[in-house]
Amino acid sequence: MFEAGLRQAQARIEAGFDAWHARAPHLPVTEAMRYAVRGGKRLRGYLALESARLHGIDDALNPALAIEAIHAYSLVHDDLPCMDDDDLRRGQPTVHRQWDEATAVLVGDALQALGFELCLTPATHEDAGVRADLALSLARAAGAEGMVLGQALDIAAESAAAPLTLEEITALQAGKTGALIVWPAEAGARLAGADPAPMRAYAAALGLAFQIADDILDVEGDAAAMGKAAGKDAARGKATFVSHLGLDGAKLRAAELVDSACDALSPYGEDARGLIDAARFVIARET
């Protein structure tokens, strides 16, 4: 069920970005934007679409595109030489390698703006208050209370006198990775005017499990399959869930978090089967 739903979400999101690109002026920066949002698992976009379906909302494509645009912006900037200095992303050269650093900065800026435009356009919801709530919550998830905070803590950790504790890593990743997973999971409830608490609990556990799985893949994953370098954390002496818990301990903790995520979905019953399967996928994936 999840695999079919994810494929459908991927196709809808790709078509959505194609439609946006067809309307956009054909400039180097918009070509690079389309390049940056191409590919990937689309898990965040899937969460937005499936959360909406669970709450009786038929069309949540704009929020799905919005979170994928914001996520892509964060990756473009994360790959820059002043950050992680990566050459590959999703199996292709990073934007600053394919073009240049200035273009990559502008692409990230433009994708961030596009994410908020997609939340605020009248086509997203007839109620301006709902659109404003989507944009405000996305700003908090993406900014200095969320993803950017996590990135800043990650950078600070590189020059810290002592490695991060397990509690500090957990707090860091709740921002860096988790915030942009929680937002799309809540989006359907926000669109429907429903209580987002169950989806928030689900996604918070899911986001942490996702990051632990990433740490595990950095140790035992295949770089060719992942489309990016492996073994970077160990090479940098970076504190991770694996370095604190060990490989087996990290796998156990990820499995426990997935169980917690699935338990949070109990109010939705069998309708949440796709999201339950998505949680299982997070720790079984190879990329």
N, C-alpha and C positions, 0 to 999 in steps of 0.2 A: 504493500500500500504506500509506504513512504517513498520507495524508489520511483514508483510511477508518479506520485505527487511532486517529487523533486524534479523529475524530468519535465513535467508540465510547467512547473514554476520557472525552470531554466529557459524553456522555450518562450514563455510569456515575457520574461524579463529581457531576453535577447531581442525579441521583436519590439518591445517597448523602447529599448535604447536605439534600435534601428530607426524607429519612427521619430524619435527625438533628433537623431543625427540627420535624418533627411530634411528636417525643418531648420536645422542650425546652419548658419553661414559656413561654407566650406573653407575654413582657415586652418593653418597648421595646428593651432591650439585645440580646435574642435576635433580634428583628426586624431590628435594625441589623447584627447578625452575619451573618444570612442575606443581607442586602443587600450586605455587603462581600465575600462569597465568590461572588457571582453573576457569571457571565460570565468573560471572559478567555480566553486561548489554551489554558490547562490543559496547557502543555508539561511542567511539573514533575510533575503528576499522571500524564501519559502516560508519562514516563520511569520512574516507579515501577512502573506496570502492565507496561510492556514489558520492563523489566529483570527483573521477576518471571517473566514468561512465558519469557524467554530462559533462565532457570534452573529451569524446570519447576515454578514456583509458580502455581497457578491463581487464587488469590484474594489480591490485594494492595491491595484497595480502601481499607482503613484507612490504610496508609502513604501512598497517593495523596491521600486526604482530609487527612491530617496535614500534608503538605508544602504543599498548597493553603491550608490554614488558617494555617500559619505565614507563608507568602508574603503572604496577604491582611493579616495583622496588621502585617507590615512596611510594606505600602503605606498602610494606614490611619494609622499613626504618621508615616510619611514625608510624608504630605500635610498634616499639621498646620501651623498658622501658625508654630510654633516651629521647624519643620524647613523644608520646601520651600514651604509655604503654597499648595497647589494647590486649584483649584476643581473640576476635572474628573478623573475616573478611570474608565476603561473606558466613556467616553461618557456618564457620569451624574455628578451632583454627588457630591463626596467626602463621606465620612461626617460630618465636622465641619460641612459646609455643609447637608447634608440634615437633620441633627439638631443637635448642638452639640459643642464641643470636649471637654467632660467625657464625653459619651457615646462619642466617638471613642476617647478614652484607654481607657475600660472595654472597648469592643469589641476593641481591639487586645490588651489583657490577656487577655480571655476567649478569643480565637482562639488565642493562644499556648498557653494552658492546654489548649484542646481538642486542639491538635496533639499534645501529650504524652499526653493521655488516650487518643487513638486509637492511639498506639504501644503503650501499656501495657495496654490492655484485653485480657483473655484471648482474645477472638475473633480477635485479630490473629495469634497464633501460640500453639501449645500449650506451647512451651518458654519459661518465664519468663526464661531467660538470653538468648534471642534478642530478646524484647521489651525487656529492659533494654539490650541492645546498640543496638537501634534508637533508643531514647530518649536514651541517652548520646551517640551519634553525632549525633543531631539537635540536642541541646543545644549541642554544640561547633560545629556548622554555623551555628546561629542566634545564638549568643551572642558573647562578647568575643573568641573565637578565629576568628569567621567573619563573619556578616552585620553584627552590631552593630559589630565592629571596623571593617569597611569603611565603615559609616555615620559612625563617629566620625572616621575619617581624612578622609572627604569633607567633614565640617563643619570640621575643622581647616584643610583646604586653602583654605577660603573666606577666611580671615584671615591666611594665610601670606604672608611677605614676597615669596616668589617662586613662580611657578606650579610645579605638580608636574612632575617629570621623567616620561618615558615608563615607566621602571622603577617609579616610585612609583605611577603610575596603574594599572599592571598588578597590583601588589600590592594596591592598594585594591580594585580590581574583583574580584580573586580572592576577597575576603571579601564585599563588598557584593552582588555578583550571583552569583559562581561557587559559593559554598558551598552555596546552596540549589538549585543545579542538580546538583552532585556528589552530595549526599545521596540524592535519589530514584534517581539512576542506580545507586548502590551498594546500594539497598535490597533489590533482588531477590537479589543475591549474599548479603547478610546473612541474609535469610530462609531461603536454601537452605544456609547454612553453607559457601559457596564463597568463593574468593579474589576480593575486590572490586577488585584492582589494575587489570585491564583496563578495567572500567567507570569507575574513578576517572580514569584517563588520558583516556578518551573524554570524560568530562563536564568535566574541567578545561579541555580545549581548546574544547569546546562552549560553556562558560560565558563564556570570554573572547571568542569569536567573537560570542556573543549580545550582549555589551556593546558591542563595536565596531559591530555592526549598529545598536544603539540610538543610538550617537553619530552614525552616518551618517543615520539617520532624523530625528534632531534637526535636521540640516542640510537634508535634501531631502525629508523626509516630509510628508504631508498631515495637518494637525491634525484635520480632521473624520474622516478614516479611522482615525487612531490613537486618537481619543477622549480626547486630552489635548493640552496646549499643545506647540508645536514652537518651535525656535529659542531655547530658554531658555539653553542652555549658552553660546552666542555672546553673548547679551545680558548674561550675567554675567561674561564674560571668563574662563570656566572652561576649564582645560586638559583636553583630551580626546584620544582617539586620533586624531581628525580634525585637531585643531589641531597635533599633533605630526607626523603622517604625511601630512597632506593627504588629500583625499577619495579620490583614486585609490589612494594608499598604504594607507589604512585598508581599502579594499575588498580589496586584494591580501592584506593581512595576515589579514583575516577568512577569505578563501578558503584560505590556507595552513593556518590553524588547523582548518578543517573537514576538510581532507585528513588532518591529523594525528589528528583525532578518529576518522575512518573507519578509518585504519590500526590504531588501538588495538583495533578490534573484530574484527580478523582471526582471533583464536582461535575466534570463534563462527560463522564462515563465513556462508552465505546466510541463516541464522536471524536475523542482525542487520540484515537489509535495512531494516526499519522504522526502526531507530535511525540507520542511514546516511542514509536519506531525511530524517529529522528534522534531522540536522546540515545538510543542504543547505537545508532550509526556513528555518533560523535566519538565513541571510544573504540569502535571497530574499524574506522577508516584507515586507509594507508597513505593518504595525502593530506 
